[in-house]
């Protein structure tokens, strides 16, 4: 049930404090003394380029730019929501009155949101936004998550200044940093640990239909994440009908996968022979033709028990990001347990596996390609760090070379 805070505007600020609780933005009602209509950091009246007359509407104006990119919108809303709630509930002041010192206090709060019963979901569980058990946090933020929150909030403040809503960015004083060498990627699976994951999948039970379904799906999902370097959100948002075949400059047939990815950018992922063999294996288990047709809207990965046809599927929704994460985490957890059973001295690597997430496979793909001397421009384009510009019927020669190099040097080797 939606929860609203109805506060009489004549109530004193002292009496307001106990009534305010952190709730989602869409049901939040902020008392006039904290809504930002008279914030001390508001820009000169008449210069604003947005119609917002309070902090909540200003945040909504900023977020409206991202409504077409679900993941970005949800991440940005989460950070803006947390700061706004902390400002009005803990400090008792509008977001548009925050100072640089307030922002430093907030960064400390992110490391340990207290009181936990007010700010943190019980057991770290994620509840629906309409649920009374919803809380802004699932636990303390790691240093990397704190940095990410600061980056997002800095972008929000900068935009509000540019839009003429705020006079200045209270986070800008924190942005002067000493340049350091780019850190090495650490959240990836070294080849020997990746082999343990593959070995576990190979030994997954297949006695019952459900066990077979889990085993086939796990193998295909990890193939897709590793060979394609896909983000977990991209697996759920794209379909098998986006595989296509073209002749290269030498007349050879090559398969590709068009991915609509982060920031609504499009890229071509080389669908190597190994990837296409694994796709055919998965499709034939599902009772589909070995190769997809361009008109198919079959999800790249199907829920257990779902049925599909070669014409596509109208009744089968793709797996959610949470469900896809759960599949990967289950595999990593099983591989870690198997590793501990086989060798008690492997606890460190088993612990690493249990910490790993689906995104580690993307980092692993990039790291392993680099280790095998794949051209870094190929790695960049495969992972989607540059936008796709090719639209012609025949692929550019550079793309043909990228496909060939990926084919030769980036393999799962089940």
C-alpha positions in Angstrom: 0.0 0.0 0.0 1.3 3.5 -0.9 2.4 5.5 2.1 2.2 9.3 2.3 3.3 11.8 4.8 0.7 14.5 5.3 2.1 17.3 7.3 0.3 20.5 8.2 2.3 23.4 7.0 1.7 25.3 10.2 3.4 22.6 12.4 6.7 23.6 13.7 10.0 22.1 12.4 10.6 20.6 15.8 7.3 18.7 15.7 7.8 17.6 12.1 11.0 15.6 12.8 9.4 12.5 14.3 6.8 12.3 11.5 9.3 12.2 8.6 10.4 8.7 7.5 12.4 7.6 4.5 9.9 6.5 1.8 10.1 6.4 -2.0 10.1 9.6 -4.0 6.8 8.8 -5.7 4.9 8.9 -2.4 7.0 11.5 -0.6 5.4 14.7 0.6 7.9 17.1 2.1 6.8 19.9 4.5 7.2 23.5 3.1 10.1 24.4 5.3 12.2 21.6 3.8 10.9 21.3 0.2 13.6 23.7 -1.2 11.3 26.4 -2.4 13.4 28.8 -0.4 16.7 26.8 -0.2 19.8 28.8 0.6 21.6 27.5 -2.5 18.9 28.4 -4.9 19.9 30.3 -8.0 18.7 33.9 -8.7 15.0 33.8 -9.4 14.0 34.2 -13.0 17.1 32.5 -14.5 16.0 28.9 -14.2 15.6 26.8 -17.3 13.3 24.3 -15.7 9.9 24.9 -14.2 10.7 23.1 -10.9 9.9 25.2 -7.9 11.1 22.7 -5.2 13.8 20.1 -4.8 11.6 17.1 -5.4 10.4 18.5 -8.8 13.9 19.5 -9.7 15.1 15.9 -9.1 12.2 14.6 -11.2 13.2 17.0 -14.0 16.8 15.6 -13.9 15.6 12.0 -13.8 13.2 12.5 -16.7 16.3 12.5 -19.0 16.9 8.8 -18.2 13.4 7.3 -18.3 14.1 5.4 -21.5 17.1 3.6 -20.0 15.7 1.5 -17.1 18.9 0.6 -15.4 20.4 4.1 -15.5 17.1 5.6 -14.3 16.8 3.2 -11.4 20.5 3.7 -10.3 20.3 7.5 -10.5 16.9 7.7 -8.8 18.3 5.5 -6.0 21.2 7.9 -5.3 19.1 11.1 -5.6 16.4 9.6 -3.4 18.9 8.6 -0.7 20.4 12.0 -0.5 17.1 13.9 -0.5 15.7 11.6 2.2 18.8 12.0 4.4 18.7 15.8 4.0 15.1 16.2 5.0 14.9 13.4 7.6 18.4 13.6 9.3 19.5 17.2 8.8 16.0 18.7 8.6 16.9 20.9 5.7 16.2 21.1 2.0 18.5 19.5 -0.5 19.0 22.9 -2.1 20.5 24.2 1.2 23.2 21.5 1.5 26.7 22.7 2.0 30.1 21.1 1.2 30.4 20.0 4.9 26.9 18.4 4.7 28.1 16.4 1.7 31.1 15.2 3.7 28.8 14.1 6.5 26.6 12.2 4.0 29.6 10.3 2.6 30.3 9.1 6.1 26.6 8.1 6.5 26.8 6.0 3.3 29.4 3.8 5.0 27.1 3.0 7.9 23.4 4.2 7.5 22.0 4.5 11.1 19.7 3.8 12.6 19.6 0.6 10.6 15.9 -0.1 11.4 15.0 3.2 9.7 17.4 3.1 6.7 18.3 -0.5 6.0 16.1 -3.4 4.8 15.9 -6.3 7.2 18.3 -9.0 6.2 19.5 -6.9 3.2 16.4 -8.0 1.2 15.1 -5.9 -1.6 11.4 -5.2 -1.1 9.0 -3.6 -3.7 8.8 0.2 -3.5 5.2 0.0 -2.4 6.0 -2.4 0.4 6.0 -1.0 4.0 9.3 -2.8 4.6 11.1 -0.9 1.8 14.2 1.0 2.9 16.6 3.1 0.9 19.6 0.9 1.7 20.4 -2.9 1.9 23.4 -2.4 4.0 26.6 -0.2 4.3 28.0 0.8 1.0 31.5 -0.4 0.0 34.1 2.2 -0.9 33.6 1.7 -4.6 29.8 2.1 -4.2 30.4 5.3 -2.2 32.5 6.6 -5.0 29.8 5.7 -7.5 27.2 7.5 -5.5 29.3 10.6 -5.3 29.9 10.6 -9.1 26.1 10.3 -9.8 25.3 13.1 -7.2 28.0 15.3 -8.6 26.4 14.9 -12.1 23.0 15.8 -10.6 24.2 18.9 -8.8 26.1 20.0 -11.9 23.0 19.7 -14.1 20.9 21.6 -11.5 23.4 24.4 -11.6 23.4 24.4 -15.4 19.6 24.4 -15.4 19.6 27.5 -13.2 18.0 25.8 -10.3 21.0 25.9 -7.9 23.6 28.6 -7.5 26.5 26.2 -7.0 27.5 22.5 -6.7 28.3 21.6 -3.1 30.2 18.6 -4.2 32.5 20.4 -6.6 35.1 21.1 -3.9 35.6 17.4 -3.5 36.3 16.8 -7.2 40.0 17.9 -7.2 42.0 14.7 -7.1 45.6 13.7 -7.7 45.9 11.7 -10.8 46.7 8.1 -10.3 47.5 5.3 -12.7 44.3 3.4 -13.7 43.9 0.5 -11.3 44.1 -3.1 -12.6 40.8 -5.0 -12.9 40.6 -7.2 -9.9 37.0 -8.5 -10.1 37.6 -11.2 -12.6 38.2 -14.9 -12.7 41.7 -16.1 -13.5 41.8 -18.9 -16.1 42.2 -21.7 -13.5 39.2 -20.4 -11.5 37.2 -20.0 -14.6 38.0 -23.7 -15.4 36.6 -24.7 -12.1 33.3 -23.0 -13.0 33.2 -24.8 -16.4 34.0 -28.1 -14.7 31.1 -27.6 -12.2 28.6 -26.9 -15.0 29.8 -30.0 -16.8 29.0 -32.1 -13.8 25.6 -30.5 -13.1 23.0 -33.4 -12.7 20.7 -34.2 -15.6 18.6 -37.0 -14.2 15.3 -35.1 -14.2 13.8 -32.8 -16.8 14.2 -29.8 -14.4 17.8 -30.7 -13.7 18.5 -30.9 -17.5 16.8 -27.5 -18.0 19.0 -25.9 -15.3 22.2 -27.4 -16.7 21.5 -26.4 -20.3 20.5 -22.9 -19.4 23.5 -22.4 -17.1 25.9 -23.5 -19.8 24.4 -21.2 -22.4 24.1 -18.2 -20.1 27.7 -18.3 -19.0 28.8 -18.9 -22.7 26.9 -15.8 -23.7 28.2 -13.6 -20.8 31.8 -14.8 -21.4 32.1 -15.1 -25.2 30.0 -12.1 -25.9 31.2 -10.0 -23.0 27.6 -9.1 -22.4 26.2 -7.1 -19.4 23.5 -9.0 -17.4 20.9 -6.3 -18.4 21.8 -6.9 -22.1 21.0 -10.6 -21.8 17.5 -9.8 -20.6 16.9 -7.0 -23.1 17.9 -8.6 -26.4 16.5 -11.6 -28.4 17.7 -14.5 -30.5 16.3 -12.8 -33.6 19.2 -10.3 -33.3 21.6 -13.0 -34.5 22.3 -12.5 -38.2 24.7 -13.8 -40.8 26.6 -11.8 -43.5 29.3 -12.5 -46.0 32.7 -10.9 -45.3 35.0 -9.3 -47.8 36.3 -12.7 -48.8 32.8 -14.2 -49.2 32.9 -16.2 -46.0 29.7 -16.4 -43.9 30.0 -14.9 -40.4 27.4 -14.7 -37.7 27.0 -11.6 -35.5 24.8 -10.6 -32.6 23.4 -7.1 -32.6 23.2 -5.8 -29.0 21.3 -2.8 -27.8 23.2 -2.0 -24.7 24.0 0.6 -22.1 23.0 4.2 -22.9 20.8 2.9 -25.7 24.0 2.3 -27.8 24.2 -0.5 -30.4 27.2 -2.7 -31.1 28.0 -5.9 -33.0 29.3 -8.9 -31.0 31.1 -11.5 -33.1 29.1 -14.7 -32.8 32.0 -17.2 -33.2 31.5 -20.8 -34.4 31.8 -21.8 -30.8 29.0 -19.4 -29.7 26.8 -20.6 -32.5 27.3 -24.2 -31.6 26.3 -23.5 -28.0 23.3 -21.5 -29.2 22.2 -24.5 -31.4 22.8 -26.9 -28.5 20.5 -24.8 -26.2 17.9 -24.2 -28.9 17.6 -27.9 -29.9 17.2 -28.8 -26.2 14.2 -26.3 -26.2 12.8 -27.9 -29.3 13.6 -25.0 -31.6 15.4 -25.1 -34.9 19.2 -25.1 -34.6 19.5 -21.5 -35.8 17.3 -18.5 -35.1 15.3 -16.6 -37.7 15.5 -12.8 -38.0 11.8 -12.4 -36.9 12.2 -14.3 -33.6 11.5 -12.5 -30.4 12.6 -15.5 -28.3 14.6 -14.2 -25.3 18.3 -15.0 -25.3 17.8 -17.0 -22.1 14.4 -18.5 -21.2 12.9 -19.2 -17.8 12.7 -22.9 -16.7 9.6 -24.5 -18.2 9.0 -21.8 -20.8 8.1 -22.8 -24.3 9.0 -21.0 -27.5 8.5 -21.4 -31.2 10.6 -20.6 -34.2 8.2 -17.7 -34.9 9.0 -16.3 -31.5 7.2 -16.4 -28.2 4.4 -14.2 -27.1 3.8 -15.8 -23.7 7.4 -16.1 -22.5 8.8 -13.0 -20.8 12.6 -12.8 -20.5 14.3 -13.5 -17.2 14.7 -10.4 -15.0 18.2 -9.1 -14.1 17.7 -10.5 -10.6 16.8 -13.9 -11.9 19.8 -14.0 -14.3 22.1 -12.9 -11.4 20.6 -15.7 -9.3 21.5 -18.3 -11.9 25.1 -17.1 -12.1 25.5 -16.8 -8.4 24.1 -20.4 -8.0 26.7 -21.7 -10.4 29.6 -19.8 -8.7 28.4 -21.0 -5.3 28.2 -24.6 -6.5 31.7 -24.4 -8.1 33.1 -22.9 -4.8 31.5 -25.8 -2.7 32.9 -28.4 -5.2 36.4 -26.7 -5.0 36.4 -26.9 -1.2 35.3 -30.6 -1.2 38.1 -31.5 -3.5 40.9 -29.5 -1.8 40.8 -27.9 1.6 43.7 -25.7 0.7 41.6 -24.0 -2.0 39.5 -22.0 0.4 40.8 -18.7 -0.8 39.8 -19.3 -4.4 36.5 -20.7 -3.2 35.9 -17.5 -1.2 36.7 -15.5 -4.4 34.1 -17.5 -6.4 31.4 -16.9 -3.8 32.0 -13.1 -4.0 31.9 -13.1 -7.8 28.9 -11.8 -9.8 27.8 -11.9 -13.4 29.7 -8.8 -14.2 33.0 -10.6 -13.3 32.5 -12.7 -16.4 32.5 -9.5 -18.5 35.8 -8.4 -16.8 37.1 -12.0 -17.2 36.3 -11.9 -21.0 38.2 -8.7 -21.4 41.2 -9.8 -19.3 41.5 -13.2 -20.9 41.4 -11.6 -24.4 44.1 -9.2 -23.5 46.2 -12.0 -22.0 45.9 -13.9 -25.3 47.2 -10.8 -27.2 43.9 -9.8 -28.8 44.2 -6.3 -30.1 42.9 -3.9 -27.5 40.8 -2.2 -30.1 39.1 -5.5 -30.7 38.5 -5.9 -26.9 37.1 -2.4 -26.8 34.7 -2.9 -29.6 33.6 -6.4 -28.4 32.8 -5.1 -25.0 30.9 -2.0 -26.3 33.3 0.7 -25.1 32.8 2.4 -28.5 29.6 3.1 -30.4 28.6 1.0 -33.4 28.6 3.0 -36.7 28.5 0.3 -39.3 25.1 0.1 -41.1 26.0 -1.2 -44.6 24.9 -4.6 -45.9 28.5 -5.8 -46.0 30.6 -5.4 -42.8 33.7 -3.2 -42.9 37.0 -5.0 -43.3 38.0 -3.9 -39.8 34.9 -5.7 -38.5 35.9 -8.9 -40.4 39.3 -8.8 -38.8 37.8 -8.3 -35.4 35.6 -11.3 -35.9 38.5 -13.4 -37.1 40.7 -12.5 -34.2 37.9 -13.1 -31.7 37.3 -16.5 -33.4 40.9 -17.5 -33.1 41.8 -16.2 -29.6 38.7 -15.9 -27.5 37.2 -19.3 -26.6 35.2 -21.0 -23.8 36.7 -24.5 -24.6 34.0 -26.4 -22.7 
